[in-house]
């Protein structure tokens, strides 16, 4: 039920329409799924078959064999963001580290970054346990900049990392050139990191859940949730209802349509393009064999990563607030975003100026007003938890959030102080009424600033 990029990377069929139900990576075998009909019961209901929901179901089934778990999705596993992302796996949680230090203090900012590093390592361990060919390529992630604004942002982050003792080395122009042949004057090196096929990982989690006895229901969008009269919540779907002892709603920005009081998790449309394979020398020059990914340090950071077939995927640079936009305006916004992203990609290396762009796609992420996810019990709904709002850093964090909620449901919460995103609601934003245009104007302005500075 997560909102996500629609369309496909290189080598697959292309779509430029609204987000669709088919994953953009190669289709993978999935457990059988039928719509939820009639009255169904479960010990735990998980709504949303993306990485967060499936991680929760997987960890529940692993730690409590015999628990009756049902996973329900509006489409099916990997149909949302988890199956259609660009597969960047790197450490980052919430706002940039310098902003985290200012807002939360050095100790909490350090814990936030360390939690994101653990999340990356946990995904790498999960890939090894599931033993699935998901295009995993361990490597390093370079956050770099060419513009004065980006270099200033890097300097602030580098100072903050030194202040709180994080191992995030500064790279000179020569240090970047030794890794990737792109003329960036400075950067920060984040590790551990990797790139992978997010759909393959999501589908592998679904198969692992099914092997542990988890039941799946597809084509069943959640309509509403009600506190149960006796025990647990009542979940209403188009053709039936589910009574559960506990429920986890990993539905991202769809929380608003369900009426969950979790604050504002804003749907934002993001964009990506993919190319035909590069020549072997160009692929190596861009860091192909070492698995590097490069992310620009400006807001709405454009980035690129390389595919195993020697293609390149680029994303970022533009976001759109799609709510309230008619279809013609949304199509025009997509065309402008793709055109800019193609131009940015072609500016990075001489061969990229000639390579054919084979696919373009867009999709939706959930963003909060303070850049922090929401992972916690839902106010006023006993035994109901919500996971959402990871922004553009959802691959590792979603798996971590699912594991966290599974532990909490089993009465074994994580030791230590809660992290800032372990909360029940995000700040509210003006997504309705006349103030919505101001929100859209703010997002559009940040995008223009980003595109000018790149």
N, C-alpha and C positions, 0 to 999 in steps of 0.2 A: 504493500500500500504506500510505499515511499514514492514521492515524485522524483522523476529522474530524466537523464538525457535520453532523447529519442534519436534514432539514427544509428549509424554503424561505422566502426573504424574500417581501415583498409581491408579489402578482400571479402567484404560481406555486402549484403544488399543495402541499398541506400534509401533513407526516408528523410524528408525535410518537413514533414507535417507535425502535428502536435505529438506529445509523448505517447508512444504506443506500448503494447504489451509484450513485444518480442525483444529479448535481450540483444544488445548491439554486438556482443561478442559471439563466438561460435556457439550454437545451441548445444546444450549438454543434457544428458539423461536426467530425468527428474522423477521423484515418486509420483504415483497416481494422485490426481486431485479432482475432486468433484465438488460442486456447490454445496454449501451447508444448507440442509433442508430439514424441516421439522424441528423437534426439540432434541438438543444434544447436550450432554454434560461432560465435564472434564475437571480434573483436579486443578490444572492450570491451563488457561487459554492465552495464547500468544497471537496477537493481531498484528500482521506485518511480517512478510517472509523475506525481508532483506537481511543484511548482515547482523543488525542489532537483534531483531526478533529471533533469527535462527541461532545466533550465538547464545541467547538466553535459553532457548529450548534445548540446545545441545548440552550446555553445562548443567541444566536441570536433570536431563536424562542420564548424563554421565555420573552425577553425584547422588542421584536418588533413583536407582533402577526400580521400575515398577510404577513410578508416578505416571498418572494418566494425563498426557499433554496433547493439546490440540493446537495446531498452527493454522490460522485463517488469513487469507490475503484477498485483496480486491481482484487480483489477477493470478499470480502464482510466484513461486520463488524466483528471484533475480529479475522480476519484471520491472522493478523500480531502480532507484539510484544505485543500489548495491550491485546490480548487474549491468549497469550502463555507464559507470564512471570511467575515468581514464587510467585508473590503476596505479596512482601515486601512493606509495606507502612511506610515510616519513613522520618524524616527531613534530608535533605542533598541537596545542590544545588551547582554544580560546584566543584572546588577543595576543599580539606580539609580546615578546618577553619584557621589553622595556615598559610597555603599558601595563602588563601584569604586575611588575614591581611597584609601579606607582599606585595601582588600585588596591593591591592585596598585600603588599609588603614583600620583602625578599624571601622569607621562609616559605610562604604560600606559593609564590611564583616559582621557586625551585621545585616544590612538590608537584606543581602543575606540569612543568616540563618533564620531570622524571617520570610522572605517570604516563605521559605521551610516549616516552622512550620505551617504557615497559610494554605499552600497548603494541608498539611496532614489533618488539621481540616476541610477544605473545602470538601475533599473527604469523610470524615466521615459524614458531613452534607448532602452531595449529596446521599450517600447510604441511609440515613434515609429518604430523600425526595422521592427517587425512590422506597423505600419499597420493595427491592428485596432480596431474600435469596442468598447472595453471599459469604457465609462462613466468614463474617466479624467477627474478633476477636480482639477487642481493647486490647492493651497490651503495652509493652515497648520493645525497641530495645537496645541490649547491644553490644557496639563495644569493643571487648576484644582482648587480645594478649597473646601469650605464648613465642614468640621468642624475642631476644634482639632488632631486628629491629622493630617489632611491638610495643614493650613496649616503645621504643624511640619515635615512631610516636604518641602513645597515650599521652606521656608526653608533646610533643609539642602542641598537640591539647588541652590538659587540660589547659596549660598555656595560650593559646590564648583565650579559652572560658572565663577564669577568667578575662583576660585583658579587654575584650569587654563586660563583664557583662552578659554572656549567662548562663541560668540555665541548665547546663549539669554536673550532679554530677559525681564524681570519685568513682568507686567501688573498694574495696579491694577484695582479694581472698575470704574472708568470705562473703562479700556482693554479689559476683557472685554466690558462693556456695548456699546461701540462696534462689537464684532464679533458677539457673540451675545447674545440677550436672556435670559440665564440669570443669576440673582443670585449669582454667585461673587465673593467679596471679593478674591481674588488668584489669579494663575496664572503659568505660564511658557509662552513661545511657542516652539514647535519648528518649524523649517523647514530644508530643504524638506520638504513633506508633500503628500499627495494622498489621494483615495479612488478606488476603481475596482472593477470586477467581476472578482473573482479567477478565476472559472471561465473567463471569456472570455480572460483573459491566459494561463491554463494551457493551454487548448485551442489558442490561437494558437501557443504554443511547440511543442505537439505537431505541429501542421500544418507549422510551419517545419522541425522535425526531419525529418518524413517527406519534405518537399521536398528535403532534403539527403541522402536515401537511408537514413535511420535506419529499422530494422525495428521493428515493435511487436507484442507479444504480450500479450493480455489474459486475464482470468479464470484467472490462473496464480499462486497464492500461493507464495512461497518457503517450502520445507519445511526445508532445511538447506543449509549451504555447507561444502565440504571443501577443504582444500589440495590442489592438483593434484599428480599423481605426476610429471609431466614439466614442465609450464609452466602457470601460471595456476590459478585455482580451478575447482572443479566445483560447479555450482549445481543443486540437486535441486528439481523441481516435481512436482505431482501426476501429470502425464502424460508427463514427459520430463526431460531434463537438458541443461544448457548448459555447454559448456567455453569459457572465455574466457581471453584473455591477461591481462586486468585486469578487475576488477569494482568497481562503486560501489553500495553498498547504502544507498539513501535511504529507509529503512523506519521511521524514528522509533522509537516505543516497541515496535514489533513485533520489535525486535532481541532481546528476551528470549526470545520464543517460538522464534526461530531459533537461540538459543544463542550469540549473538555476545558476546565478552568486552569490552563497551564500558561497563561500569559500569551504573548504574541510570538508565534513561530512563523515568520514571514516566508512565503514561497518566493524564491528568486529564480529566474531562468538564467542558466549559464550555457556556454557555447564551447564547441570543440571542432577541430578539423583533423583529418588524417591524410597522409600522402601515400603515393606509390613508393616502392622500395628505392632507397638511395643506392648509389654505387658503393662497393665495399670500402674504398678509401674515405669517402665522405662519411659513411656510417661510423667508421673508426674515429675519424677526426671529431665527430660530435659526441664521442664517449660511448659508442655502442657496446663494445665487448665488455666494458667495465660496469655497465648498467647505470650510468649517471642520469639524473634528471636535473633540470635547471629551472629555477623559479625566480622571477623578477621580484625585487623587494618593494615595488610600489603597491599601493592599494589595488585590490581586484587583480592580483598578481598574474600576469600571463606566464605561461610555463610551457616547456616541451619535455617529452620523454620519447624514447625509441622503442620500437616494437621488435619482437624476435625475427619478423620477416624483413627487417631493415627499413620499414616505414617509420614515419615520425607522427606523433600525436601532439597537438598543441591545444591549449585551452586557456580560459581566463581572459582578462582584459576588459570584459564587458559583462554586466548583469542587467537584467530587466525585471521590474516589478510587473508581473503579468496580470495581476488582478485588475479588472476594470478595463483592460485593453480589448478592443474588438479584434477579430481575426485579421483584417487587413493591416492594422497598425502593428500587430504582433509579428506578422510575416515580414513587414518592412524592417522592424527592429532586428529580426534574425538575420536578414540579408546584410544589414549594415555591420552587425557584429561579426559575421563570418568574413566579410570583406576585409575588415580591419585585422582580424586574427591571421588571415592568410598573408596580408602584407607584413605584419610583424614577424611571422615565421620566415618569410622569404628574406628578411633583412639580416638574419642571423649568420648565414653561411652562403658562399657563392653558389653551391650546387642547389641549395634550397630555392634560389631564385628561378630555377628551371624545372624543379620537380612538379609533377602533376598532383594537385589536390584531388583525391578520389572521393572523399566523404566529408560531410558536414552534419553535425547534429547538435541538438539543444536539449535541455531538460531542466529539472527543478531540484533545488536544494532547500533546506529549511534554515533560516538565519534568525537569530534573536537580536534585540536591540543592544545588548552588551557583549555580543560575540561568544557567549558561553552556552553550551548545551543545557538541556533540562533532563535530568535523570533522577526521578524520585516518585514517591507516592502522590496520587492525585487528591487534592483537597476535596473533602466531601464525598469521596468514593472509597469506602473501606475496601482494602485488598485489591486496589487497582493501581498499577504503576505505569508511568509514561517514560518513553525514551524519544528524544528528538532534538533538532536544532544544532547539529554538528557543523553547520556551515560547509565550507569546502574542505574540511579535514575529517571526513567521516569514515574512511576505510579502517584505520586502526582503532579509532575511538569507538566506533559502533560495536566492534567485537568486544572491546573492553567494557563498554556499558552493559552489553548483554550478560557478560560474566558477572559483573557487579550486582545486577538485579537478581540473577539466579541465586547468588550467595545470600542476598538479603531475604529472598522468599524462603530459603531453607533455614533461616535463622542463624546464618554464619556471615554477617556483614564484614566488609573489609576492615582490618584493624587500623587504628590511627584516626586522625581527624578527617572529617569529610572534606572532599575537594569542592571548590566553589560551584561546580556544576551539579553537585548532588543536592538538588533543590526541587521544589514542587512547581515553581512557575518562573517565567521570564518577565522582564518589563513589558508593559503594554505599549504598542505603537499605533499610530493613527492609520489603520488600514481600511477604514470605512469613512464615508462622508467627505466633506470638503477638504479635510486635512490630508486625505490620501494623495491628492495631487502634489502637495508639498513633499511628502515622503518620496514620491516618484521623482520629483525634481532634484531632491537631494542625492538620490542614487544615481541619476543621470549625470549630475554635475561631477560626482566622484569618478564616474566612468570617463568623462571627457578629460579630466585632469590626468587620469592614468594613461589614457591613450596619447595625450600630448607629451607626457614625460618619457614615453617609451620610444 
